Amino acid sequence: MQLTTTNQRGFAPATITEAIQFSEMLAKSAMVPKQYQGKPEDIMVAVQWGYEIGLAPLQALQNISVINGKPSVYGDAAMALVQASPVCEGVEEYVEGEGTPNPVAVCVASRKGRKPVVARFSVEDAKRAGLWGKQGPWQAYPKRMLQMRARGFALRDAFPDVLKGLITAEEAQDYPAEDKPRQARDITPKNPLDALAPAAPALPVSDLVVMEQAMADTVDPEPVEVVETVAVEQQITDAVTAAPPEPVEVIGFALRVPGKEAPFSVHQTIDAWADAYEDLAEKTCKAAKVPARDRMTKLRELKEANEEMLKRVDAPKKVRHIAAYQQRLRSLGASQ
């Protein structure tokens, strides 16, 4: 592995192969935060985030934290990024009403050519949010947490281009974890012919056999004799003899499997699609009933079937997909 070196930023991987090797090496180190130890894929995503906001690889690992599945940056690092930006004119922080029952942390973020952004966060605000006296940093360092919350609001409002949409870790850790993932809503237009027969129950995505069934060759069912009323028979006859309906355009982000014209699932956002793609790829990799060589083929076919959609995900998730794909192939015995 060859690494690019600079005077101030140390060394950093220059290609995707180097990035994977670099991440695997750091994952084995005890000098990276515990949340990254043994997780080269998370390291790669954190390094990519750091690259996009201006942090060197090791700085990114020390200052980017993944909380409830979302990346965030610690308040001190956010301040450093903003102050290093040429558009920053200055950041001022102070406390109003110190010594009173309701002190207020204030952060004034000034950007060149614009009015200063002023953010306030008081004890009353913390109480309304259920934070005041909460076990952890809010109980041990209440003044500091008030400061971090006001800082996070001001910096994000004044310098969204510098922080790239990242929130502060101090704020992210106060959000409750989602115990259950949000279910994607089916937005596929309904076919009126579906009313002629009851719809087949949908297979649960959590079923480990779903991928094998979805990617298996379809077999036409045996014809079933239908005994219905004359009116229903006439409806069926009219539907069969009528001109075929125009193809319906899928509204949303469609996850596809090889050999199937209809989408496997449809999602409202590209992020939801990316998560569903990773979930399906992981189930394919772990389908124990399928030989390892066939699983590698199915993973490749799944990737090719979704090539166009993979190009639309943002850079961090794209890096995650590449790293996870190669990791799965290696776990199935593919050569390095």
C-alpha positions, -999 to 999 in steps of 0.1 A, spaced: 0 0 0 14 34 -10 3 64 9 4 101 0 23 122 25 22 159 31 40 182 56 10 190 77 -17 164 71 4 133 75 -4 104 52 -37 95 37 -49 68 12 -51 78 -24 -72 50 -39 -101 29 -28 -79 -2 -24 -55 18 -2 -84 32 18 -97 -4 25 -63 -16 36 -58 16 57 -92 11 74 -85 -25 81 -51 -16 97 -66 11 119 -95 -12 130 -69 -34 146 -53 -6 166 -61 2 202 -53 39 196 -86 46 177 -118 52 196 -136 20 208 -165 26 185 -142 21 155 -121 -8 168 -128 -39 146 -150 -19 122 -130 -10 91 -162 -1 72 -171 26 98 -136 39 97 -137 43 60 -170 62 62 -156 84 90 -124 92 70 -145 101 39 -167 124 60 -135 140 74 -122 145 39 -154 163 29 -154 187 58 -116 192 60 -103 168 87 -73 146 82 -80 108 87 -69 105 123 -86 138 132 -118 125 117 -117 93 138 -112 114 170 -138 140 162 -166 123 142 -189 101 162 -217 78 149 -247 82 172 -280 64 165 -266 55 131 -259 91 120 -225 108 119 -219 139 140 -190 161 149 -179 171 184 -186 208 193 -149 217 196 -141 203 162 -171 221 147 -158 254 162 -123 246 147 -137 240 113 -157 272 113 -129 294 126 -106 279 99 -130 288 72 -123 320 52 -159 331 54 -158 332 92 -156 366 108 -157 354 144 -176 334 170 -185 348 205 -198 328 234 -211 340 268 -237 333 295 -265 357 303 -280 357 338 -253 336 354 -261 329 390 -299 332 384 -323 302 383 -324 305 345 -290 312 330 -288 314 292 -259 303 270 -255 325 240 -234 320 208 -230 347 182 -216 334 149 -205 361 124 -201 354 87 -185 378 63 -211 398 44 -241 387 65 -258 396 98 -246 376 128 -265 346 138 -275 346 175 -285 313 193 -296 310 229 -303 280 250 -315 284 286 -321 261 315 -358 264 308 -352 252 272 -333 222 286 -361 214 310 -387 216 282 -366 192 262 -362 168 292 -325 174 294 -319 193 326 -307 168 353 -305 140 328 -280 113 339 -247 118 321 -230 150 309 -261 171 316 -258 161 353 -221 164 355 -214 194 332 -247 213 328 -230 247 319 -209 231 293 -239 213 277 -259 245 276 -229 261 258 -226 232 233 -263 233 224 -262 271 217 -230 267 198 -244 238 176 -275 258 167 -255 290 158 -228 273 138 -252 251 118 -274 281 109 -245 304 100 -221 279 84 -241 250 69 -217 248 39 -187 243 63 -203 216 85 -220 199 55 -251 192 75 -234 175 104 -249 182 139 -228 183 170 -222 150 189 -234 166 221 -268 173 205 -270 139 187 -265 119 219 -296 136 234 -318 122 207 -336 90 216 -325 59 196 -350 45 172 -358 11 186 -376 1 154 -366 11 119 -391 31 99 -412 10 76 -410 21 39 -445 30 26 -456 14 -6 -462 42 -31 -466 20 -61 -498 29 -81 -525 3 -76 -537 -18 -106 -576 -19 -107 -574 -56 -118 -560 -64 -83 -596 -61 -70 -606 -92 -90 -586 -115 -67 -572 -112 -32 -536 -100 -30 -510 -125 -19 -495 -117 15 -462 -98 13 -431 -117 24 -414 -102 55 -381 -86 47 -366 -101 79 -371 -136 66 -337 -151 57 -352 -170 28 -366 -138 11 -335 -133 -11 -333 -169 -23 -370 -167 -32 -367 -133 -48 -337 -142 -70 -348 -177 -79 -362 -185 -113 -400 -180 -113 -422 -210 -122 -457 -204 -136 -483 -218 -112 -506 -246 -123 -538 -233 -138 -566 -232 -113 -602 -237 -123 -622 -206 -112 -658 -210 -103 -673 -176 -101 -705 -158 -109 -713 -147 -145 -706 -111 -136 -671 -118 -124 -663 -141 -154 -674 -113 -177 -650 -89 -159 -621 -113 -163 -629 -118 -200 -630 -81 -206 -597 -76 -188 -580 -103 -208 -593 -92 -242 -586 -55 -236 -554 -39 -247 -526 -43 -222 -522 -13 -198 -494 12 -203 -464 4 -181 -466 23 -148 -437 44 -139 -424 37 -104 -425 67 -81 -397 66 -57 -364 47 -55 -367 11 -67 -346 -17 -53 -343 -44 -80 -332 -80 -81 -318 -98 -111 -343 -114 -135 -373 -95 -120 -390 -67 -139 -410 -55 -110 -391 -38 -81 -383 -58 -50 -392 -27 -29 -397 10 -34 -385 37 -10 -392 74 -6 -356 86 -1 -322 75 -15 -309 70 20 -338 45 28 -330 28 -5 -293 25 4 -301 10 38 -325 -15 22 -299 -24 -4 -273 -32 23 -298 -52 42 -306 -73 11 -269 -78 2 -262 -89 38 -290 -115 37 -277 -127 4 -242 -131 18 -255 -151 48 -280 -173 30 -265 -206 44 -286 -228 21 -269 -214 -10 -233 -224 -19 -207 -197 -13 -198 -195 -50 -235 -190 -59 -238 -163 -32 -209 -144 -47 -226 -146 -81 -259 -133 -66 -241 -104 -49 -225 -94 -82 -258 -97 -100 -275 -76 -73 -249 -49 -76 -252 -48 -114 -290 -47 -113 -288 -16 -91 -258 1 -108 -277 32 -119 -292 38 -84 -258 32 -67 -244 61 -87 -270 84 -71 -261 78 -34 -239 103 -17 -201 98 -14 -200 84 22 -227 58 15 -210 50 -19 -178 43 -1 -197 21 24 -213 1 -4 -179 -6 -21 -162 -16 12 -191 -38 23 -192 -55 -11 -156 -64 -11 -157 -75 25 -186 -98 17 -168 -113 -13 -137 -119 9 -158 -136 36 -172 -160 9 -137 -170 -1 -130 -146 -30 -93 -140 -38 -77 -108 -26 
